[in-house]
Every structure is written in structure tokens, then in C-alpha cells.
Amino acid sequence: MEIKYQKNTHGYLDITFHPKWDYIAITRLYVENFLQINMADKDNIHKVGTAASELLENANKFSTENGIRMIVKKSKVDKIILLSVFNHASKELADKLKARIEEMNQWDSLEYYIHRMKESVKNKKENSQLGLARINHEGQAQISAFYHEDDGVLEVKAIFCI
């Protein structure tokens, strides 16, 4: 998947690494430091950093092959930050994720976050499955997912208005 540099960006970061838990915290700090170059708003920087961490954790957990890719773009024109995470995944997993995102987008973000917290406590699963709800509510991000069937790559996008 080729990514071209876009003229209207005020910053562009593209990282690919082997799925490894140790890299997630380091990558979050790197993203936050990258954003501090052109942004003063620490709340927005923290929101994007948290989202990067959450999405990378999901990619690490559910990747079917080595190689996770993350792209961060800060637009000059639209005052948005685009965070995209790519990983190899099964179509079944991608469909479940897309259904979860569609469900989430039908709710008020706070109500959905509370709903997911209650479900997490009720189901007592090892993983809380709160990451997307957290990004949506706390980060006020628009989340979407796309599955590229030709190469089995799942792309999850979070868009932040800054």
C-alpha cells in the first residue's frame, strides 16, 4: 500500500514495526513528541497519543502476520489529525470490528462508553474491549475501519478535529 506525501500536511509520520508490546509505549511517546512540534494544545496531543496506544494494542492482539503500520498526518488546512493503523487480519475479525464501530456510531459517545464499561464488568473478560469507546468519547474522534481484501489488511482510522 503506497502512501504519498500530501502537500497540505503540517506533519507526517509513518512507522512500521513487528508486533511487539514493548514498542507500543515508545511509539505513543514518539507520536506525542512528533505532534508537539506543531501543536501547543497538550489535551489534543494526549488524545492522539492515547488513541495511538489503544489502536496499536488492538493491532498487536489481533494481527495474523508480522508488521503493524501506523500513519499520523496533521493537516494545515482542515485542522485535523488523521491516525491510521494497519495490520493483517481475518475478514471475520474485520467484519466484527466494523460492526462494533457501526454500533458505537449510533450511540452518544458517553452513553456508549458507559454501556461498554458495564458489559466489561458483566462479562469479566480478560480484555475490557473499551479502547474504541475510549477513543470515541475521551478523544472525541471519528472512528472507521476498512478491510483491504486483496492483501488481508485491516485499516482503522481515527480523525481528530483540533
Buried (B, 14 or more C-beta within 10 A) or exposed (E): EEEEEEEEBBBBBEBEBEBEEEBBEEBBEBBBEBBEEEBEEEEBBBBBBBBBBBBBBBBBEBBEEEBBBBBBBBBEEEEBBBBBBBBBBEEEBBEBBBEBBEEBEEBEBEEBBBBBBEBBEEEEEEEBBBBBBBBBBBBEBBBBBBBBEEEBBBBBBBBBEB
